[in-house]
Amino acid sequence: MKFTQAGLFAKKVGMTQIFDESGIALPVTILKTEVCKISQIKTVQKDGYDAIQVAYGKERFEKINKPIKGHLKKIGSQGFKYFGEFRVDTPDAFKLGQTLQLDMLSIGQTVRVTGKSIGKGFAGLQKRHNFSRGPMTHGSKNHRLPGSIGAGTTPGRVYPGKKMAGQLGGKQITIKNTEILHLNSADNILVLKGSLPGKKNTILKIQLEKN
């Protein structure tokens, strides 16, 4: 899916709650936007798709390796740690070295937020898939065990996708239709409704929903 506008990268500060005009408490996540500069403009003719590459996360220019230094020289001698992309319909509307500001967003808009969820390690069936546990009394020895995982001779194997114990969290997820409740361009503060993936200082990708 393509989007007509670019987005921003922001660092998660934490969560709190605010009260709306009717006195209802709303859970919110506070973000602080990073310095985002367009480091490359990609087109269908040259790269096979339309997109802009955004550099973010400031880093000392001396600490960057030579290939990245050569890439960043097109936008000046500034150092950045990370790069991300946003699909756009009109790449000609953007300029190389352009700084993406928080004022491209407005209160009341909905955005989609992508980030890495909190990793919770190796988890069992009850925690990972919300399974019921076995009997806790009458000598039962099956409390939190997985039990049988497959049939007998037919089919004689375990089907792919079977819900079992394993890694929980630590995956990239996207939250859609997240409403913008507050903006502060002076301090680069963005307040979004609800919870967002990741823990404190997690970098999140914010992108406008396509109408």
C-alpha positions in Angstrom: 0.0 0.0 0.0 1.3 3.4 -0.9 1.0 6.7 1.1 0.9 10.2 -0.3 2.9 11.7 2.6 6.1 10.8 4.5 6.3 10.2 8.2 8.6 10.6 11.1 10.6 8.5 13.5 10.1 9.2 17.2 11.4 7.9 20.5 9.0 6.5 23.1 9.2 8.6 26.3 6.5 6.8 28.3 2.8 6.5 29.1 0.4 8.6 31.2 -3.3 9.7 31.2 -5.1 12.9 30.3 -8.7 14.0 30.7 -10.8 15.2 27.8 -13.4 17.9 28.0 -16.1 15.6 29.4 -13.7 14.4 32.2 -13.0 10.9 30.8 -9.5 9.6 31.4 -7.7 8.7 28.2 -4.5 6.6 28.2 -1.8 8.2 26.1 1.8 7.6 24.9 4.3 10.4 24.8 6.8 10.5 22.0 9.7 12.8 21.2 10.5 13.1 17.5 14.0 12.6 16.2 15.8 14.8 13.6 14.7 13.2 10.3 16.4 14.1 7.0 15.7 12.8 3.6 18.9 11.0 2.5 17.7 9.4 -0.7 14.7 9.7 -3.1 13.8 6.4 -4.9 11.8 6.3 -8.1 10.2 3.5 -10.2 12.5 4.2 -13.1 15.7 3.8 -11.0 14.8 1.6 -8.0 11.6 -0.1 -9.0 9.3 1.7 -6.6 8.6 5.2 -5.3 9.9 6.0 -1.8 12.0 8.3 0.3 14.8 7.2 2.6 14.9 9.0 5.9 18.1 9.3 8.1 17.5 9.6 11.8 19.3 9.1 15.1 22.2 11.6 15.4 25.7 10.2 15.5 29.2 11.8 15.4 30.3 11.9 11.8 33.7 10.6 12.7 32.2 7.3 14.1 30.5 6.4 10.9 32.1 4.0 8.4 33.2 5.2 5.0 30.3 3.9 2.9 27.7 5.6 5.1 29.8 8.8 5.1 29.8 8.8 1.3 26.0 8.3 1.3 25.5 11.1 3.8 27.7 13.6 2.0 24.9 14.4 -0.4 23.0 16.0 2.5 25.9 17.6 4.3 28.5 16.4 6.8 25.9 15.2 9.4 26.0 11.8 11.1 23.0 9.5 11.5 22.8 6.0 13.0 19.7 4.7 11.3 17.8 4.8 8.0 14.2 4.0 7.2 11.8 4.3 4.2 8.4 5.7 3.5 6.4 4.7 0.4 5.1 7.8 -1.4 3.0 8.5 -4.5 4.9 11.6 -5.6 8.6 11.4 -4.8 9.1 14.7 -6.8 7.4 16.5 -4.0 10.4 16.0 -1.7 13.9 17.3 -1.9 17.2 15.6 -0.9 18.4 16.9 2.5 14.9 18.1 3.4 14.1 18.0 7.1 10.8 16.5 8.1 9.1 18.5 10.8 6.4 17.7 13.3 4.2 20.3 11.8 3.4 17.9 9.0 1.0 16.3 11.4 -2.1 17.8 13.0 -4.3 17.1 16.0 -7.2 14.7 15.3 -5.3 12.9 12.5 -4.9 9.1 12.7 -1.5 7.5 12.1 -0.1 4.0 12.0 2.7 3.3 14.4 5.3 0.5 13.8 7.8 -0.7 16.3 9.3 -3.7 18.0 7.3 -5.0 20.9 8.7 -5.8 24.3 10.5 -9.2 24.4 9.3 -11.5 27.1 11.6 -14.4 26.5 10.7 -18.1 26.2 7.0 -18.5 27.4 4.7 -21.4 27.9 1.3 -22.1 26.5 -0.7 -20.3 29.2 1.2 -17.0 28.9 1.9 -17.1 25.1 -1.5 -18.4 23.8 -3.8 -18.1 26.8 -4.4 -21.9 27.1 -6.2 -23.3 30.1 -4.2 -25.2 32.6 -4.8 -28.8 33.8 -6.5 -29.8 37.1 -4.6 -28.6 40.2 -6.0 -31.3 42.6 -6.7 -35.1 42.9 -3.2 -36.1 42.1 -3.1 -34.6 38.6 0.4 -34.3 37.3 -0.6 -32.2 34.3 -0.8 -28.5 35.4 1.0 -26.5 32.8 2.1 -29.2 30.4 1.4 -29.0 26.6 -0.2 -32.4 26.4 -0.6 -34.2 23.1 0.5 -32.2 20.1 -0.6 -34.4 17.2 -2.7 -37.3 15.9 -1.6 -41.0 15.7 -0.7 -43.0 12.6 -2.8 -40.6 10.4 -1.4 -38.1 9.6 1.6 -39.3 11.6 3.0 -35.8 11.9 2.4 -32.4 13.6 0.8 -29.8 11.4 2.7 -26.6 10.8 1.6 -23.6 12.8 0.8 -25.7 15.9 0.5 -23.4 19.0 3.4 -24.3 21.3 5.8 -22.8 23.8 8.3 -20.4 22.3 9.6 -16.8 22.0 7.0 -14.3 23.1 7.2 -10.6 22.0 10.3 -9.0 20.5 8.6 -8.8 17.1 7.8 -5.9 14.8 4.1 -5.0 15.0 1.9 -2.1 13.6 -0.9 -0.3 15.5 -3.4 1.3 13.1 -5.8 4.2 13.5 -3.9 5.8 16.4 -5.3 9.3 17.1 -3.1 12.4 17.6 -4.2 14.2 20.8 -1.5 16.8 21.3 1.4 18.4 19.4 4.2 20.6 20.6 6.5 21.6 17.8 8.7 23.7 20.0 9.8 20.7 22.1 9.2 18.0 19.4 6.6 16.3 21.7 3.9 14.1 20.2 1.0 12.6 22.3 -0.9 9.7 20.8 -4.0 7.9 22.2 -3.5 4.4 23.7 -0.5 2.2 24.1 2.2 1.6 21.6 4.7 -1.2 21.0 8.1 -1.2 22.8 9.5 0.0 26.0 11.1 3.4 27.0 13.4 4.8 24.3 12.1 2.5 21.6 12.2 4.1 18.2 8.8 4.1 16.5 7.9 4.7 12.9 4.9 7.1 12.5 3.1 7.2 9.2 -0.1 9.0 8.2 -3.1 6.8 7.3 -4.1 7.0 3.7 -7.6 8.4 3.2 
